Amino acid sequence: MANSSLLETRLREGFAYFPDDIAGGVWPLLLIALRNKSSDSIEILLKLWKNILPSQGLSREIGYRLKTYAVIYPGTAMNSVINKALSFVQDWEEVIMTKVHIAAAEGGVLDALREQPWAIDELNEYGEAPIHVSIGNNNFEGLEQLIAANADINRQTGFGNTPLMRASYYGRDTMVKKLLGYSESRRCIGQSTAVGQTALHFAVQSGSATCVRLLLEGGASALKLNQLGETPMHRLAWGRQDDQQEIDEIIELLQAHGADIESKNRDGWTPMFWACAKGNVPVLKALVRAGGSLSAISSHRQGILHRAACSNNFDVVHCLAEQDLEDIDPQLRDLSQGETPLGSLTWIFGKYVVPSDPIPTPDQQKDFIKLYFDLLIRALERHMLTLQNIQEAIEDRDPKTTTELLHTLIKRNEASFRQNLVDWYRGFIFYVSDGQWDHLKQAICDEYDETSEKAKKAAVARGKTMADPEMKEFF
């Protein structure tokens, strides 16, 4: 849905899509195209469903989303297709912006309520009640007046956000404190949206340590998972907080309430993975300072370098280059494509690049290539040193040292899921036990020469571009 060319290809291949289909158990297809700014995909879907939508229509929730994005893309191709889609939303003409909503944003709530008392909890075309509007516009007086007039303090938006979630999202600590002063709000402190986000998830994303502290003191759980299996700490990378002290404090608060800095979501991503994927350098640095591991491996056997290759911000590459990457295996291959981290960077040549994905500049690609080959050459040199030590142990006919060194190689390759090499080195141990020193010596010498040759090729490739043929064997 993010790429119109790929969508057309799938349709030609016989794939069928319907208005009520969802991806990941959560997202309607139209919204995926919307989030990825693909107006062409929306046009394709509307044309595909031209005989369905007039009778079935689109849900109010989709209408709220469409209207929200219409504000973001005024006067663009996106705005045009959004308006076309809005015409199919069920009973959309009944959704209005009341005077109470306007007053919640601009002031004069009491006068508006006297004129339209029925509108106190009504949702406007953005799926918001007046209480949400007052929070979004930082109208503290309006919030107080709405609460005093018995507005529903736990009213949900069309997306399932309560006022407490909304205040947490904006990092408005005075409003969070005000809302938590009511028992009705505190009772729902752990309530979640349709995708499982809680007020604490939003507060962490906002980057407000004060909001995080207030929620934790109010009883919010630092361990509650959203639908992706993510704790609030995973959301830290989604924010734009660049105050290192504030980020450090949030991590400390979460850890003090039981959060695990190495917790993994359904895909095996740690908070560090998200920081790398989002290119959030301040959060990445804070997680490292807090003891977060850079060597974690996801369920799809991707390491931190795989995520850096697809990062939204390649400044993260410079940050990683400054870290201790001793335990990073640059030869780790992911499960889906069997690619090394360098191979992951080949997405830039893809036919179906998502329009919203920023493609790294040639200089940024060069920085990643340099980092990758620096790590690879170091890993190859370390392997050569181990092979040299094995050769010396063989010369001394030292079975104990030889076996220990072979077990070191076995352990390294087990950690990187290279079972063929695990079996290979286990076979060498039988050479030791059988006293076949000459055969073992020859095998180790051959491997040393092969590794040395690979290191030389890596040194050459380090100065090449992704399109050069010298790179392909390292993908």
N, C-alpha and C positions, 0 to 999 in steps of 0.2 A: 504493500500500500504506500510505502514511502517513495517508491520509484515507479513512475508511470510506464516506462518501457518494460520493466519486469512484470508489472501487472498485466500488460497486454500479452506478453509472452505466456504467462500462466493461463490466461483466458484461451489463447490459441491451443494450448496443450490440453484443454478440456476441464480446467478447474472451474468450479461453480462457487459463486459468492452471493450471499443474501443479506438483506438489511439488518437482520437480527443476529448475524454471525459475530462472534467475538474472538479476539486473540488473547492468549495468555489468561483466559478465564475472566478477563476484565474489560478489555478495550474493544468497542465496536469498530468495525473496519473503517468507517467514515472518519472517526476521530483519529485513527492512526495516520491516515492521509493528511488530516488537518494539522496534527501536531508536527508533522514533517514538512509542512508548507508545500505540499504537492497538490496544486490546484488542478493539474492535469489528471491525477488519480481520482480526485473528487468528481471531475467531469465524467470520467470513464464509468465510475460507479453509478452516478445518477442516470447515465444513459443505459447502463446495464439493467437498472431497476425501474425503468420508465413505465413498465406495465404493472409493477408491484406497489410502488410508493403511493399512487393516487388513492388506493384502497387501504393499504396497510399503514402508510404514514411513517413518520419518525417520532421517537419518544421525546417527551419534554426535556429530559436530561440532555439529549443530543442538541435540542434547541438552545438550551442554556449555554452549552459549549460553543455552538456555532456563533451565537451572539457575542460571546466573550472574545472570540477570535476576530470577529468583524471589527471590533474596536482596535485590535492590534494591527490589522491590515487594511486601513481605510483607502479607498480609491485604487485598489490593486486587483489583479486577476483573482486573487484569493477572495477578496470581498465580493466579487461578482458571483462566484460559485457558491459562496456561503449564503448569499441572499436567495439563490435558486434553491438550495437545500432547505432553507428555512420555510419555504412555501409548502413543504411536505410535513412539517411538524404538526402533530395533533393539537387542535384547538389553540393554536399559537395566538390567534387574535384576542384570546381572553387574557393573555399575559400582558400586564401593563406596568409602567413606572408610576407609582402613586405619589401624591404630594408628601406623604410621610417618608417615602424613600428619598425624595429630593431634600426634604428638611433634615433627614439623618445625615446627609452629606454636607449641607450648606448651613444648617442652623434653623431654628424655629420649629422644633419638634412638637412642642405643646400646642401651638396654633394648628399645625397640620393634623394632629391627633383629634382635636376638637372638630375639625371639618371631616376627617375620614377615620373615625375610630376603628372601623372594620379592617383597616389596612395594616394594623400594628404587626401582624405576623405573616402578611402576604409576601409571596416571592415575586420579584420582578423578572424581567427578561434575561437577567444574568443569573437567575436562580438564587437571589439573595433577599432576605427579609430586611426591614429597616435596621434591625440591630446589627446585622453583618455590615451594612453600608456605613453605619456610624463608626464601626471599628476600622473598616477599610480606609475611611477618610480621616481617621485619628480625631474624631469628634467625641471627646470624653464626656462633655456635658450632654450631648445627645444620647450617648450610651446610658448615662445615669437616668435621664428622663424616661427613656424607653423601659428600663428596668423598673423604675418607680410606677410606670403606667401598666405594669404586669405583662410586659412582653415576655414571650417564652425564652427563658435564659438558656435553654438547650435546643432552640430551634435549629434545625439542620437546613443547610442550603440544598440546592438541587443536586449537589455532589456529595452530600453527607457531612459537610463541615458544620460544627457547632460554633457558637460565638467564641468559646474558649480556644478552639482550634484556630479560628481566624486571627484572634489576638496573638496567639503563639506564632502563627505563620509570619506575621508582620514584626514580631519581636517587640510588641508593645507591652512592656512589663507593668505599667500602671494599670492598663486594662486587664491584664492577666490577674493581677493582684485584686482588682475590683471584683472580677467574676468569681474568683476563688473565695471571696468573702461570703458567698451564698452557698448554703449546703446543697441546694439543687444542682449547682454547677460542680461542686466537689464530688458529688455522687457519680457524676458522669465523666470524671477525669480520665478514665481509661477507655471511653467510647472511641470507636474507630470509624473511618469512612468506608466506602465500598471496597477500597483497595487496602484497608487495614491500617491506615495511618492514624496515629493518635495525636493528641495535642503535643505530647513530648517529641514525637517525630518532627512535627512542624517547628517546635521551638529550637530544636537542635539545628535544623536546616536554616533557621533565621540567623543563627550565630549569636543569639542573646543568652549569655551566661545567667543573667538575672532571671529571665523567663524559665530557663531550665531548672534553676535552683528552686524557684517558687513552685513549679509543678512537682518536682521530686519531694519537696517538703510537704506538698499537698497530698502525696500518696501515689503519684504517677509511677508506673513501672518502667525501669530502664531496660527491662528484658522482653517487653511485649513485642511480638513479631507482626509485621504487615504481611500482605499476601505473597510477597516475594521472599518471605522468611528473614526479613531484615529488622534488626533492632534499631532504636533511635540513633545509635552511633553511626550506622551506615549512612544516615541522611546528612551527616556533617559535610561531606564532600559536595553536596548539592547546593550549598549556600555560597554566598559571596563575601563572607566575613574574612577580612585580611588582617585583623588585629590578632597577632600571635598570642598575646596574653589571654584574650577572650577565648580563643580556641582551646588553649591549654586548660583553662578553667573548666570549660564544658567537658572535656575528656576526663579531667580529674573528678568532676561531679558524677558523671556517669559511672566511672570505675568504682567510686565510693559507694554506689548503690548497686553494685554487682555486675555491671556491664563488662563483657569480655572483649578486649580490643582485637582479638583474633576470631570473633564469632563470624560464621559463614552463612550466607543466604542460601537459597535453594540451588544456586549455580556454583556454590563454593566460593563466592566472592567475599573477602574481608572488607572492612572499612578502607584499608590501604588500597585494595583493588579499585574501589570506587574513586578514591582520591586521584589515582593514576589515570583512570578512564576519563574522569571529568577534567583532568588537568588542573586540579586544585592544589597548587603548590604550597600555600600556607597550611592547609590541612595535612598534606603529605608530610611536611616537616614536623608538624605537631605530633602526628602519629608515630613518627620515628623517634622523637624525643621521649614519647611516652612508652617506648619499648615495643612498638608494633613491628611485626616481621615483614621484611621485604622478600622473603623466600617462600611465602605460601604458594600453594598450587591449587587451582580451582578444580571443580568436578569435571571440567572439560580439558584438564591437564594444561591449563594456561598459567604462565607465571606473570610476574609484574611487568616484564618486558613485552609480552604479548599485548597487554593492555596499553602500555605506553605507545606501541606502534599504531594504535587506533585512537589515541587520546584526542579529546576536544581542544587541548591546548598543549602544544609541543614544548612549552617552557618546562614541562615536567621532565623532559629528557635531561636538561641541564641540572635540575635538582637531583635526579637519580645519579648522574655522573659524580656528584659530590658525596654520595653515600657509600657506605661499606657494602659492596655487592659480592663479597667473597663467596657467599652461599648460593648465589644466583647461577643457574645452569643455562647458558646461552644456547645449548643444543637441545633443550627440552622441546618436544614436538606435541602440538595439541591434538586432541582426539578427532575433531571434526575434519580438519584438512591435512593433518600430519605435518604442519608447518612449524618451523622455528620462529622465534620472534621476528627475525628479519623477513621471513616468508609472510608474516602477518602484515607487513608494510606494503605488500603487493596489492592490497585492496585499492590503492590509489589508481591502479590500472584497470579496475573493474568496470565492466560495461554498465553495471547497475549501481553506480555510486549514488547514495542518498543526497539529494540537493542540499539538505541542511547540514551535512557533515563537512567541516572545514578541511580542505586538502592541505597537507603540510607543504610549505614552500621548498624549493630545491635546497636552500641552506638548512632548513629544519630537517629535511631528509638526510642531509650530509651529517648533521649532528647525531642523528640516531644511528646511522651507519657506523660512524666513528665509535660511539659507545658500544654498539654490538660487537664490533670486531676487536676492540680493546679487551672486552670480557672474554670473547672466544679465544683470542690468542693467549690470554693469561690462563684460561682453562686447559688449552692444549699444552702449554708449557708445563703446567702442574702435572698433567698426565705423563708427559715425557720424563719429568723428574721421578715420578713413581716407577715408571718403566726402567729408568736407570738404576734405581735402588733395587729393583727386582733382579736386574742383570748382575749387580754386585753380589746379591745373596745367592744367585745361581753359581757364580764363580767360586763362592766360598762353600758351595754345597750345604747351605744352611736351610733346612726344611722349615724350621719354625718361622724365621723372618720372611722367607718366601711366601709361605702360606698366609701369614698375617697381612702382607702387602697385597696379595691377591684378594683377600677378604675386604680390604679397603676399596679395591676397584669394584668388587661385587656390590658393596654397600652404596657406593656412589651411583652406580647404574640402576640399582633397585629404586633409589630415590627419584630417578628420572624416568622410570618405567621402561628401560631398555632391556627387556627380558632376553633378547638374543645375546647381548653382551654379558648379562648375568650368567647365562648358561655357558658361554664361551670361557669365562674366567673360572667357573666351577670345574670345567673340563681340565684346565691347567693344574688344578689342585690334584687331580688324579695323576698327572705327570710327576708331580712331586712325590706323592706316596708310592708310585711305581719306580721312582728313581730314574725317570727318563729325562735327565738334565739336559742332554744335547738337543732333544726335540723341543723342550721348553725354551731353551736359550734361543733357538732359531725363530720360534714363534714370537717371542718377545722382541727380538731384534727387528723382525719384519714389521711388527706393529709400531715400533719406535720410528722406523724409517717412514712409514705411512703417515704417522702423526706429524712428523717433522715436515713432510711435504705439504700436508694440509695447512700447517701453520704458515708456511711460505706463501701458499695461495691466498690465505686469509689476509696476510700483510699487503698483498697486491690489491685484493678486493676492497680493502679498507679505504682506498683512495678513489674508488669507482662510484658510479651512480647506480640506482636501482635497475636501470634499463640495460646496463652492460652485461655481456655474457659471462664474465668472471663471477658474477654474483649468484648465478642460478643454482650451483651445487650447494649453496649455503641456505637456500630457501627451505 
